[in-house]
Amino acid sequence: MAAASIDMAATPSARITAPLIADLAQNRALLYDKTGEEHYNLISALHKSMRNSDPDAAVYWLARMLEAGEDPLYVARRLVRFASEDIGNADPLALGIAVAAKDAVHFVGLPEGNTALAQAAIYLALAPKSNAVYVAYLEAAEAAAKEVAEPVPLHLRNAPTGLMKQLDYGKGYRYAHDEPDGIAAGMECLPPAHKGRRFYRPTTRGREGSATRVSSGGGSSETSPPEAEE
């Protein structure tokens, strides 16, 4: 490796020295197997640094990955995932910024795109955090996969034919835009077995802290935050 790094035609008197070997060893440390353990260690460090709201650590691990030759679009995909999984509606702008960084990298490539990724990683690190969207989807997916698949309530069904109308498809549906507050209070949109069930439980952080929803009683109400996750 040391011999291969020397251009003998340009510098015929060049010699392999201890400082040269040390310098090459230092550069070599940045290289890693993109499918091996270090690949996953570094992306884990980036993800957990952003989750802990540490922008300095986030940009450091990002740089470690990019300078080692990681696919920038892989990093961009992980930033997009993080924006929904760890920030969600606490800062709805986070997802747009992550997607914009992905588009920027796709457009200009590296090295020009590295600052777009750094900008996104720092923003995500500084944004308020919530995994309420992530937890909501996990619980809804589990319910969809494991519990009885109840039919769609009649009032929520589309009724494009006369027969469907005779079968009460769409009967009792109330158009929310015609309601004074834009909400058809009291109209249940979950199937009977899930009536009143809460999948989405917003935190009190960021934009989620001011979120309101339709309660099972039909009014708009604040929702209590979920239990703290490990």
Solvent accessible surface area in square Angstrom, and as a share of the most:
residue,aa,sasa,rsa
1,M,140,0.62
2,A,19,0.15
3,A,66,0.51
4,A,92,0.72
5,S,60,0.39
6,I,28,0.14
7,D,88,0.46
8,M,103,0.46
9,A,101,0.78
10,A,72,0.56
11,T,68,0.39
12,P,103,0.65
13,S,100,0.64
14,A,35,0.27
15,R,194,0.71
16,I,87,0.44
17,T,62,0.36
18,A,78,0.60
19,P,99,0.62
20,L,47,0.23
21,I,92,0.47
22,A,63,0.49
23,D,70,0.37
24,L,29,0.14
25,A,61,0.47
26,Q,133,0.59
27,N,81,0.42
28,R,136,0.50
29,A,80,0.62
30,L,66,0.33
31,L,93,0.46
32,Y,34,0.13
33,D,90,0.46
34,K,96,0.40
35,T,110,0.64
36,G,19,0.18
37,E,134,0.60
38,E,69,0.31
39,H,13,0.06
40,Y,126,0.48
41,N,68,0.35
42,L,6,0.03
43,I,6,0.03
44,S,38,0.24
45,A,25,0.19
46,L,1,0.01
47,H,18,0.08
48,K,121,0.51
49,S,15,0.09
50,M,3,0.01
51,R,105,0.38
52,N,119,0.61
53,S,55,0.36
54,D,56,0.29
55,P,34,0.21
56,D,109,0.56
57,A,27,0.21
58,A,0,0.00
59,V,50,0.29
60,Y,109,0.41
61,W,66,0.23
62,L,3,0.01
63,A,45,0.35
64,R,63,0.23
65,M,0,0.00
66,L,17,0.08
67,E,114,0.51
68,A,9,0.07
69,G,40,0.38
70,E,6,0.03
71,D,61,0.31
72,P,25,0.16
73,L,51,0.25
74,Y,38,0.14
75,V,0,0.00
76,A,0,0.00
77,R,135,0.49
78,R,75,0.28
79,L,0,0.00
80,V,37,0.21
81,R,123,0.45
82,F,0,0.00
83,A,1,0.01
84,S,42,0.27
85,E,26,0.11
86,D,9,0.05
87,I,0,0.00
88,G,11,0.10
89,N,65,0.33
90,A,1,0.01
91,D,19,0.10
92,P,63,0.39
93,L,122,0.61
94,A,0,0.00
95,L,75,0.38
96,G,46,0.44
97,I,48,0.24
98,A,0,0.00
99,V,53,0.30
100,A,57,0.44
101,A,6,0.04
102,K,65,0.27
103,D,69,0.36
104,A,33,0.26
105,V,4,0.02
106,H,139,0.62
107,F,177,0.74
108,V,69,0.39
109,G,26,0.25
110,L,70,0.35
111,P,94,0.59
112,E,113,0.50
113,G,1,0.01
114,N,47,0.24
115,T,96,0.56
116,A,22,0.17
117,L,0,0.00
118,A,21,0.16
119,Q,124,0.55
120,A,0,0.00
121,A,0,0.00
122,I,61,0.31
123,Y,67,0.26
124,L,0,0.00
125,A,0,0.00
126,L,117,0.58
127,A,7,0.05
128,P,51,0.32
129,K,27,0.12
130,S,2,0.01
131,N,40,0.20
132,A,2,0.02
133,V,51,0.30
134,Y,68,0.26
135,V,21,0.12
136,A,13,0.10
137,Y,151,0.58
138,L,88,0.44
139,E,50,0.22
140,A,37,0.29
141,A,37,0.28
142,E,90,0.40
143,A,8,0.06
144,A,83,0.64
145,A,87,0.67
146,K,155,0.66
147,E,75,0.34
148,V,125,0.72
149,A,95,0.73
150,E,51,0.23
151,P,94,0.59
152,V,85,0.49
153,P,25,0.16
154,L,78,0.39
155,H,38,0.17
156,L,60,0.30
157,R,66,0.24
158,N,118,0.60
159,A,23,0.18
160,P,92,0.58
161,T,64,0.37
162,G,44,0.43
163,L,116,0.58
164,M,64,0.28
165,K,132,0.56
166,Q,145,0.64
167,L,99,0.49
168,D,54,0.28
169,Y,53,0.20
170,G,25,0.24
171,K,142,0.60
172,G,56,0.54
173,Y,108,0.41
174,R,95,0.35
175,Y,118,0.45
176,A,35,0.27
177,H,150,0.67
178,D,114,0.59
179,E,38,0.17
180,P,135,0.85
181,D,127,0.66
182,G,39,0.37
183,I,59,0.30
184,A,8,0.06
185,A,47,0.37
186,G,53,0.51
187,M,35,0.16
188,E,47,0.21
189,C,78,0.47
190,L,52,0.26
191,P,27,0.17
192,P,100,0.63
193,A,79,0.61
194,H,23,0.10
195,K,136,0.58
196,G,27,0.26
197,R,84,0.31
198,R,71,0.26
199,F,34,0.14
200,Y,59,0.22
201,R,65,0.24
202,P,7,0.04
203,T,9,0.05
204,T,97,0.57
205,R,118,0.43
206,G,44,0.43
207,R,158,0.58
208,E,5,0.02
209,G,36,0.35
210,S,87,0.56
211,A,35,0.27
212,T,88,0.51
213,R,60,0.22
214,V,56,0.32
215,S,31,0.20
216,S,72,0.47
217,G,73,0.70
218,G,4,0.04
219,G,37,0.36
220,S,70,0.45
221,S,45,0.29
222,E,140,0.63
223,T,29,0.17
224,S,83,0.54
225,P,66,0.41
226,P,32,0.20
227,E,151,0.68
228,A,103,0.80
229,E,102,0.46
230,E,220,0.99
